[in-house]
Amino acid sequence: MLNLNVNYLHDQENSTEMNDENYSKGVIVIVDDKPTNLGVLFDFLTDSGFKVLVAQDGESAIQKVEYAHPDLILLDVMMPGIDGFETCRRLKANPSTQDIPVIFMTALSGTVDKVKGFNLGAVDFVTKPVQQEEVKARVSTHLALRNLQKKLQLQNEQLQQEIQEKQRAEQSLQQAEAKYRSIFENATEGIYQATPDGRYITANPALAKIYGYDSPDDLMTQVTNITQQLYVEPMRREDLATFMQKYDTLADMESQVYRKDGSIIWISENIRAVRDSNGSLDYYEGSVSDVTERRQAEVSLRLARKKAELLLLNVLPQAVAERLKRSQRTIAESFEEVTVLFADLVDFTEYSTQTSPTELVEILNIIFSRFDRLAEQLDIEKIKTIGDAYMVVAGLPTARPDHAQAIAQMALDMQAAIAQLNTELGESFNLRVGINSGPVVAGVIGIRRFSYDLWGDTVNTASRMESHGLPGCIQVSAATYERLKDEFVFEERSPIQVKGKGEMTTYLLIGPKSLDPDDLSDPIKQHLITEPE
């Protein structure tokens, strides 16, 4: 029967461990060799809101206390094995359990026994047979004292920590003051304090050097109005003061200032407004760096970058150049609908043997510059020139539905331009043009000298249209013809043998069909009724 009671209490004890959140008043260990006493106190204290653990002898009680660290121990004095007094002595000898309050439960009423218990560290006695309400009252009282003791101990620890921190802070402050003085005197940046009306309160040697003065005293003596004597821009200090009213702290504010000798430099300032306890402005403090060299370098860098961007735009389409500037290493795209044009000056190789190199380059520059202007007017991308050959494309890098029309007009304008140049230069150049439409792959190749180029059968066929064409004519493939036949006049050629392609039907572009003057919504159609320059 005794074993059953004890097993029941242990089961109940385990159950409470699974529901710790229901027991907020404290954890109590009851030690008694009588299961009946354990059961009564266990039920009563559990119902009163305490978490209760039980032990039947001193040895198991010590183990349970060391494991659970309860808030209070109810300890029977008379027990087999080690009695309550010895159990208490061992608990108080252990640093991890010595602060836990112990209340003895005993039928002994002698003064000697009570004195012995108190000497061992007990905080109270409960006389057996125990009265439940008395036990509850004493337990609650000592738990409250225990909590107060913990709070007092915590407050004392916090106070000691605060004292130590204050001492460390004072020591650090002294060290910081010494370091600040050293930093102030030896800093490479100018450091200052100044009144709101524009007089220096303090200045370090670096500030005097930046402004060209012999010493901080020389600076503070001669500069009596910072607004008028220092800043090149008359309202600069007032502007900074206005910002300071709103933000209190400004960083990296760049201004032009006069040095003692009248020369002008750029400075960068970090400024802080120092206010009194009422929020009124006391003074400004800040640091100054001479950034003249950096500003000059930035100007040079901007000019160099602008030149580099212009050079990049000379070899790459703008959209591709922008992607390349964003460090996109590999640029390659497929375009399903473009039209490619190749043009070649007929017999120009023979002409070059009869002309000086300088004159030859000048002639080519005149011709290709005229072509470049035409391409720009029609928003067509020039791909490259190879010797006396010229290559353009429409429909990339930005797709456009009228790519074939744009290239057709480009070809007609190029022929007109050659005719005009022949008149101006007294020459008899002939231009052979080939055009094809379809898909291509376009991308940037090269490491040191970038090149934007096209690949694919569409490109090869366009090249073949040029090389198998007729001098002074514009030969187009069937693919391009199908896209243009409703707007332009063509002459069909007899099938020709094309290298790498076999027999092909090609067409010669003659010119645009008559246009309705009222239908000018399309820019290409507008161009078609305008004589080329």
C-alpha positions as CSV (number, residue, x, y, z in Angstrom):
1,M,0.0,0.0,0.0
2,L,2.9,2.4,0.8
3,N,4.6,1.7,-2.5
4,L,1.4,2.3,-4.3
5,N,1.0,5.7,-2.6
6,V,4.6,6.7,-3.4
7,N,4.3,5.6,-7.0
8,Y,1.1,7.6,-7.3
9,L,2.9,10.8,-6.0
10,H,5.7,10.3,-8.4
11,D,3.2,10.0,-11.3
12,Q,1.6,13.2,-10.1
13,E,4.9,14.8,-9.8
14,N,5.8,13.9,-13.4
15,S,2.5,15.2,-14.6
16,T,3.1,18.6,-13.0
17,E,6.5,18.7,-14.7
18,M,4.7,18.5,-18.0
19,N,2.5,21.5,-17.1
20,D,5.0,23.9,-15.5
21,E,3.1,26.9,-16.9
22,N,0.2,26.1,-14.5
23,Y,2.3,26.6,-11.4
24,S,3.5,30.2,-11.0
25,K,3.8,30.4,-7.1
26,G,7.0,28.4,-6.8
27,V,8.6,25.0,-6.7
28,I,8.6,23.1,-3.3
29,V,10.4,19.8,-2.4
30,I,8.6,17.9,0.4
31,V,10.8,15.3,2.3
32,D,9.0,12.9,4.6
33,D,9.3,9.1,5.1
34,K,5.5,8.8,5.6
35,P,3.6,8.5,2.3
36,T,0.4,9.7,4.0
37,N,2.0,13.0,5.1
38,L,3.5,13.3,1.6
39,G,0.1,12.7,0.0
40,V,-1.8,15.2,2.1
41,L,0.8,18.0,1.6
42,F,1.3,17.2,-2.1
43,D,-2.4,17.5,-2.9
44,F,-3.0,20.6,-0.8
45,L,0.0,22.6,-2.0
46,T,-0.5,21.5,-5.6
47,D,-4.1,22.7,-5.4
48,S,-2.8,26.0,-3.9
49,G,-0.8,26.6,-7.1
50,F,2.6,25.3,-6.2
51,K,4.7,22.8,-8.1
52,V,5.5,20.0,-5.7
53,L,8.3,17.4,-5.8
54,V,8.6,14.6,-3.2
55,A,11.3,12.5,-1.6
56,Q,11.1,9.9,1.2
57,D,14.7,10.0,2.6
58,G,17.6,12.4,2.9
59,E,19.7,10.9,0.2
60,S,17.0,11.1,-2.5
61,A,16.1,14.6,-1.2
62,I,19.6,15.9,-1.8
63,Q,19.7,14.5,-5.3
64,K,16.3,16.0,-6.2
65,V,17.2,19.4,-4.8
66,E,20.5,19.5,-6.7
67,Y,18.6,18.6,-9.8
68,A,15.5,20.7,-9.5
69,H,16.8,23.8,-7.5
70,P,13.4,24.4,-5.9
71,D,12.3,27.7,-4.2
72,L,11.7,26.0,-0.8
73,I,12.2,22.7,1.0
74,L,9.8,21.2,3.6
75,L,12.0,18.8,5.5
76,D,11.0,16.1,8.1
77,V,13.4,15.9,11.0
78,M,12.9,12.3,12.0
79,M,13.7,10.0,9.1
80,P,15.5,6.7,8.7
81,G,19.1,6.9,7.3
82,I,20.3,10.4,7.5
83,D,17.8,12.5,9.4
84,G,16.5,16.0,8.6
85,F,19.3,17.8,10.5
86,E,22.1,16.0,8.6
87,T,20.2,16.5,5.3
88,C,20.0,20.2,6.0
89,R,23.7,20.4,6.9
90,R,24.7,18.8,3.6
91,L,22.4,21.1,1.6
92,K,23.8,24.2,3.3
93,A,27.3,23.0,2.7
94,N,26.7,22.8,-1.0
95,P,27.1,26.3,-2.7
96,S,24.5,25.4,-5.3
97,T,21.8,24.6,-2.7
98,Q,22.8,26.6,0.4
99,D,20.5,29.6,-0.3
100,I,17.3,27.5,-0.7
101,P,15.1,28.1,2.4
102,V,14.4,25.0,4.6
103,I,11.4,24.6,6.9
104,F,11.6,21.7,9.3
105,M,8.5,19.6,10.0
106,T,8.8,17.9,13.4
107,A,6.9,16.6,16.4
108,L,9.8,17.7,18.5
109,S,9.0,20.8,20.6
110,G,12.1,21.2,22.6
111,T,14.0,24.4,22.4
112,V,17.3,22.6,21.9
113,D,16.1,21.0,18.7
114,K,14.8,24.2,17.3
115,V,18.0,26.0,18.1
116,K,20.0,23.2,16.4
117,G,17.7,23.5,13.3
118,F,18.2,27.3,13.1
119,N,22.0,26.9,13.6
120,L,22.0,24.5,10.6
121,G,20.4,27.1,8.4
122,A,16.6,26.4,8.7
123,V,14.3,29.4,8.4
124,D,11.3,28.1,10.2
125,F,9.6,25.1,12.0
126,V,6.2,23.5,11.5
127,T,4.9,21.3,14.3
128,K,3.4,17.9,13.4
129,P,0.6,17.1,12.9
130,V,0.8,19.9,10.4
131,Q,-2.0,22.3,9.9
132,Q,-2.5,22.9,6.1
133,E,-3.3,26.6,6.3
134,E,-0.4,27.2,8.6
135,V,1.9,25.4,6.2
136,K,0.6,27.4,3.3
137,A,1.0,30.7,5.2
138,R,4.6,29.9,6.3
139,V,5.5,28.6,2.8
140,S,4.0,31.8,1.2
141,T,5.8,34.0,3.7
142,H,9.2,32.5,3.1
143,L,8.8,32.3,-0.6
144,A,8.0,36.0,-0.6
145,L,11.1,36.6,1.5
146,R,13.0,34.4,-0.9
147,N,11.8,36.5,-3.9
148,L,12.7,39.7,-2.1
149,Q,16.1,38.4,-1.3
150,K,16.6,37.4,-5.0
151,K,15.5,40.9,-6.1
152,L,17.8,42.5,-3.5
153,Q,20.7,40.4,-4.6
154,L,20.0,41.2,-8.3
155,Q,19.8,44.9,-7.5
156,N,23.0,44.7,-5.6
157,E,24.7,42.9,-8.5
158,Q,23.4,45.5,-10.9
159,L,24.6,48.3,-8.6
160,Q,28.0,46.8,-8.3
161,Q,28.1,46.4,-12.1
162,E,27.0,50.0,-12.6
163,I,29.7,51.2,-10.2
164,Q,32.3,49.2,-12.1
165,E,31.0,50.5,-15.4
166,K,31.1,54.1,-14.1
167,Q,34.7,53.6,-12.9
168,R,35.6,52.1,-16.3
169,A,33.8,55.0,-18.0
170,E,35.7,57.6,-16.0
171,Q,39.0,55.9,-16.7
172,S,38.1,55.7,-20.4
173,L,37.1,59.3,-20.4
174,Q,40.4,60.4,-19.0
175,Q,42.2,58.3,-21.5
176,A,39.9,59.6,-24.3
177,E,40.6,63.2,-23.3
178,A,44.3,62.5,-23.5
179,K,43.9,60.8,-26.9
180,Y,41.6,63.5,-28.2
181,R,44.2,66.2,-27.3
182,S,46.8,64.2,-29.2
183,I,44.5,63.6,-32.1
184,F,43.5,67.2,-32.2
185,E,47.1,68.4,-32.3
186,N,48.4,65.8,-34.7
187,A,45.4,65.1,-37.0
188,T,45.9,65.5,-40.8
189,E,42.3,66.8,-41.0
190,G,41.4,70.3,-39.9
191,I,39.4,70.3,-36.6
192,Y,37.6,73.4,-35.3
193,Q,34.9,74.9,-33.1
194,A,33.2,78.1,-34.2
195,T,30.6,80.5,-32.9
196,P,27.3,81.0,-34.7
197,D,28.4,84.5,-35.7
198,G,31.5,83.3,-37.4
199,R,34.5,83.3,-35.1
200,Y,36.8,80.4,-34.4
201,I,36.9,79.2,-30.8
202,T,39.5,76.5,-31.4
203,A,41.4,75.3,-34.4
204,N,44.1,72.7,-34.8
205,P,47.4,73.0,-36.7
206,A,46.1,71.0,-39.6
207,L,43.3,73.5,-40.2
208,A,45.7,76.4,-40.1
209,K,47.9,74.6,-42.7
210,I,45.0,73.8,-45.0
211,Y,44.0,77.5,-45.0
212,G,47.6,78.7,-45.4
213,Y,48.1,80.3,-42.0
214,D,51.2,80.0,-39.9
215,S,49.5,78.7,-36.8
216,P,46.1,78.2,-35.2
217,D,46.5,81.5,-33.3
218,D,47.3,83.2,-36.6
219,L,44.1,81.8,-38.1
220,M,41.9,82.7,-35.2
221,T,43.3,86.2,-35.0
222,Q,43.0,87.1,-38.7
223,V,39.8,85.3,-39.6
224,T,37.2,87.2,-37.6
225,N,34.2,86.6,-39.9
226,I,34.1,83.2,-41.5
227,T,31.2,84.1,-43.8
228,Q,33.0,87.0,-45.4
229,Q,36.6,86.0,-45.2
230,L,36.6,82.2,-45.9
231,Y,33.8,81.1,-48.3
232,V,34.0,82.0,-52.0
233,E,30.3,81.8,-52.4
234,P,28.9,84.7,-50.3
235,M,25.8,82.9,-49.0
236,R,27.5,79.5,-48.4
237,R,27.8,79.6,-44.6
238,E,24.2,80.9,-44.3
239,D,23.1,77.9,-46.5
240,L,25.0,75.5,-44.3
241,A,23.5,77.1,-41.1
242,T,20.0,76.7,-42.6
243,F,20.7,73.0,-43.2
244,M,22.0,72.7,-39.6
245,Q,18.8,74.0,-38.2
246,K,17.0,71.1,-39.7
247,Y,19.5,68.2,-39.5
248,D,22.0,69.2,-36.7
249,T,24.7,67.2,-38.5
250,L,26.1,67.5,-42.1
251,A,28.6,65.3,-43.7
252,D,30.8,65.7,-46.8
253,M,29.7,69.3,-47.5
254,E,32.0,70.6,-50.3
255,S,32.7,74.3,-50.7
256,Q,35.3,76.6,-52.3
257,V,37.3,78.7,-49.8
258,Y,40.0,81.3,-49.9
259,R,43.4,80.6,-48.4
260,K,45.5,83.3,-46.7
261,D,47.3,84.1,-50.0
262,G,44.0,84.6,-51.8
263,S,44.2,81.3,-53.8
264,I,41.0,79.2,-53.9
265,I,40.8,75.5,-52.9
266,W,38.0,72.9,-52.4
267,I,37.2,71.6,-48.9
268,S,34.9,68.9,-47.6
269,E,33.4,69.6,-44.2
270,N,31.7,67.5,-41.6
271,I,29.7,69.8,-39.2
272,R,27.7,69.3,-36.0
273,A,25.6,71.7,-34.1
274,V,26.3,71.7,-30.3
275,R,23.3,72.8,-28.2
276,D,22.7,73.5,-24.5
277,S,20.2,71.7,-22.3
278,N,17.5,74.0,-23.6
279,G,18.2,73.2,-27.2
280,S,19.7,76.6,-28.0
281,L,22.7,76.6,-30.3
282,D,26.0,77.0,-28.5
283,Y,28.6,76.5,-31.3
284,Y,29.5,74.5,-34.3
285,E,32.2,71.9,-34.4
286,G,33.6,70.0,-37.4
287,S,36.4,68.7,-39.5
288,V,37.8,69.9,-42.8
289,S,39.7,68.1,-45.6
290,D,41.4,69.6,-48.6
291,V,39.8,67.9,-51.6
292,T,41.2,70.1,-54.4
293,E,43.2,67.4,-56.0
294,R,40.3,65.0,-55.9
295,R,37.9,67.5,-57.5
296,Q,40.4,68.2,-60.2
297,A,40.8,64.5,-60.8
298,E,37.0,64.1,-61.0
299,V,36.8,66.8,-63.6
300,S,39.6,65.1,-65.6
301,L,37.9,61.7,-65.1
302,R,34.5,63.0,-66.3
303,L,36.1,64.4,-69.5
304,A,38.0,61.2,-70.1
305,R,34.8,59.2,-69.5
306,K,32.9,61.4,-71.9
307,K,35.5,60.9,-74.5
308,A,35.5,57.1,-73.9
309,E,31.7,57.0,-74.2
310,L,31.8,58.9,-77.5
311,L,34.5,56.5,-78.8
312,L,32.4,53.5,-77.7
313,L,29.4,54.9,-79.5
314,N,31.5,55.1,-82.6
315,V,32.0,51.4,-82.7
316,L,28.9,50.0,-80.9
317,P,25.1,50.8,-81.0
318,Q,24.0,52.9,-78.1
319,A,21.9,50.2,-76.4
320,V,24.8,47.7,-76.7
321,A,27.3,50.3,-75.3
322,E,25.1,50.9,-72.3
323,R,25.0,47.2,-71.5
324,L,28.8,46.9,-71.9
325,K,29.3,49.9,-69.5
326,R,27.2,47.9,-66.9
327,S,29.9,45.2,-67.0
328,Q,27.8,42.7,-68.9
329,R,30.7,40.6,-70.2
330,T,28.9,38.5,-72.8
331,I,26.5,40.3,-75.2
332,A,24.9,38.1,-77.7
333,E,21.3,38.1,-79.0
334,S,19.1,36.5,-81.6
335,F,16.9,38.7,-83.8
336,E,14.3,37.1,-86.0
337,E,13.5,40.0,-88.3
338,V,16.3,42.2,-89.7
339,T,17.5,43.4,-93.0
340,V,21.2,43.4,-93.9
341,L,22.9,45.6,-96.6
342,F,26.4,45.2,-98.1
343,A,27.8,47.8,-100.5
344,D,31.0,47.8,-102.4
345,L,32.8,50.3,-104.6
346,V,33.3,48.6,-108.0
347,D,36.9,48.4,-109.3
348,F,38.1,50.5,-106.3
349,T,41.1,48.2,-105.9
350,E,42.4,49.3,-109.3
351,Y,41.6,52.9,-108.5
352,S,43.7,52.6,-105.3
353,T,46.8,51.6,-107.3
354,Q,46.6,54.9,-109.1
355,T,46.0,57.1,-106.1
356,S,48.2,58.2,-103.2
357,P,47.4,56.7,-99.8
358,T,46.5,60.1,-98.4
359,E,44.1,60.9,-101.2
360,L,42.7,57.4,-101.1
361,V,41.8,57.7,-97.4
362,E,40.3,61.1,-98.0
363,I,38.1,59.9,-100.8
364,L,36.9,56.9,-98.7
365,N,36.2,59.2,-95.7
366,I,34.1,61.5,-97.9
367,I,32.0,58.6,-99.2
368,F,31.6,56.7,-96.0
369,S,30.9,59.9,-94.0
370,R,28.0,60.6,-96.5
371,F,26.8,57.0,-95.9
372,D,27.0,57.4,-92.1
373,R,24.8,60.5,-92.2
374,L,22.2,58.6,-94.3
375,A,22.3,55.8,-91.8
376,E,21.8,58.2,-88.9
377,Q,18.9,59.9,-90.6
378,L,17.1,56.6,-91.2
379,D,18.1,55.2,-87.7
380,I,20.0,52.3,-89.2
381,E,23.0,50.7,-87.4
382,K,26.3,50.8,-89.2
383,I,28.2,47.5,-88.5
384,K,31.6,48.1,-90.1
385,T,33.6,49.0,-93.2
386,I,36.1,46.5,-94.7
387,G,38.3,48.2,-97.2
388,D,35.9,49.8,-99.7
389,A,32.9,47.7,-98.5
390,Y,30.2,49.1,-96.2
391,M,27.8,47.1,-94.0
392,V,24.6,48.3,-92.3
393,V,21.6,46.6,-90.7
394,A,18.1,47.6,-89.7
395,G,16.0,45.9,-87.0
396,L,18.5,45.6,-84.2
397,P,19.5,46.1,-81.5
398,T,16.0,47.6,-81.3
399,A,13.4,45.7,-83.3
400,R,11.4,47.7,-85.9
401,P,8.7,46.4,-88.3
402,D,9.9,48.6,-91.2
403,H,13.5,47.3,-91.2
404,A,13.3,46.2,-94.9
405,Q,11.8,49.5,-96.0
406,A,14.5,51.4,-94.1
407,I,17.3,49.5,-95.8
408,A,15.7,49.8,-99.2
409,Q,15.6,53.6,-98.8
410,M,19.2,53.5,-97.5
411,A,20.3,51.7,-100.7
412,L,18.5,54.1,-103.0
413,D,20.0,57.1,-101.1
414,M,23.5,55.6,-101.2
415,Q,23.3,55.3,-105.0
416,A,22.0,58.8,-105.2
417,A,24.9,60.0,-102.9
418,I,27.5,58.3,-105.1
419,A,26.0,60.0,-108.2
420,Q,26.2,63.3,-106.5
421,L,29.8,62.7,-105.3
422,N,30.8,61.7,-108.8
423,T,29.6,65.1,-110.0
424,E,31.3,67.0,-107.1
425,L,34.6,65.1,-107.4
426,G,34.7,64.5,-111.1
427,E,34.9,60.7,-110.6
428,S,33.0,57.7,-112.0
429,F,32.5,55.5,-108.9
430,N,30.0,52.6,-109.2
431,L,28.3,51.1,-106.1
432,R,27.2,47.5,-106.0
433,V,24.6,46.8,-103.3
434,G,23.2,43.5,-101.9
435,I,20.3,43.1,-99.5
436,N,18.8,40.2,-97.6
437,S,16.3,39.8,-94.8
438,G,15.9,37.2,-92.0
439,P,17.2,36.1,-88.6
440,V,20.7,36.8,-87.3
441,V,22.8,36.5,-84.2
442,A,24.4,39.8,-83.1
443,G,27.0,40.3,-80.3
444,V,30.2,42.0,-79.1
445,I,33.5,40.3,-79.7
446,G,37.0,41.2,-78.8
447,I,38.8,42.2,-75.6
448,R,40.8,45.3,-76.3
449,R,39.1,46.6,-79.4
450,F,35.4,45.8,-79.3
451,S,33.5,44.9,-82.4
452,Y,29.7,44.5,-82.8
453,D,29.1,42.0,-85.6
454,L,26.4,39.8,-87.1
455,W,26.4,36.1,-87.9
456,G,24.1,33.7,-89.7
457,D,22.9,32.6,-93.1
458,T,21.0,35.9,-93.5
459,V,24.4,37.8,-93.4
460,N,26.1,35.4,-95.8
461,T,23.3,35.7,-98.3
462,A,23.3,39.5,-98.1
463,S,27.0,39.4,-98.9
464,R,26.4,37.1,-101.8
465,M,23.7,39.4,-103.1
466,E,26.3,42.2,-103.3
467,S,29.2,40.1,-104.7
468,H,26.9,38.6,-107.4
469,G,25.2,41.9,-108.2
470,L,25.6,44.4,-111.0
471,P,27.6,47.6,-110.9
472,G,25.4,50.6,-110.1
473,C,22.5,48.3,-109.0
474,I,20.8,47.1,-105.9
475,Q,20.2,43.3,-105.8
476,V,17.8,41.9,-103.2
477,S,16.9,38.3,-102.2
478,A,13.5,36.8,-102.6
479,A,13.0,37.1,-98.8
480,T,13.5,40.9,-99.0
481,Y,11.5,41.2,-102.2
482,E,8.5,39.6,-100.5
483,R,8.6,42.2,-97.7
484,L,8.9,45.2,-100.2
485,K,7.1,44.2,-103.3
486,D,4.0,46.2,-102.4
487,E,5.9,49.5,-101.8
488,F,8.8,49.4,-104.3
489,V,9.4,48.7,-107.9
490,F,11.6,45.7,-108.8
491,E,13.1,44.0,-111.9
492,E,13.3,40.3,-111.7
493,R,16.6,38.8,-112.8
494,S,17.1,35.5,-114.5
495,P,18.1,32.8,-111.9
496,I,21.8,33.1,-111.0
497,Q,24.2,30.7,-109.5
498,V,25.2,31.9,-106.0
499,K,28.3,30.5,-104.3
500,G,27.3,28.3,-101.4
501,K,23.6,28.7,-102.2
502,G,23.0,27.2,-105.7
503,E,20.6,28.7,-108.1
504,M,18.6,31.7,-106.7
505,T,16.0,34.1,-108.0
506,T,16.9,37.7,-107.2
507,Y,15.5,41.1,-107.9
508,L,17.0,44.5,-108.7
509,L,15.5,47.4,-106.6
510,I,14.5,50.2,-109.0
511,G,12.7,52.7,-106.6
512,P,9.6,53.3,-104.6
513,K,6.2,53.1,-106.1
514,S,4.2,56.3,-106.3
515,L,3.1,57.4,-102.8
516,D,-0.1,59.1,-101.7
517,P,1.1,62.5,-100.3
518,D,-1.6,62.3,-97.6
519,D,-0.2,59.0,-96.2
520,L,2.8,60.4,-94.3
521,S,2.4,58.7,-91.0
522,D,5.4,56.5,-91.6
523,P,8.7,58.3,-91.3
524,I,10.2,56.0,-94.0
525,K,7.4,57.0,-96.4
526,Q,8.0,60.6,-95.6
527,H,11.7,60.1,-96.6
528,L,10.7,58.4,-99.8
529,I,9.1,61.6,-101.2
530,T,12.0,63.8,-100.1
531,E,15.0,64.1,-102.3
532,P,18.1,62.8,-100.5
533,E,20.8,65.4,-99.7
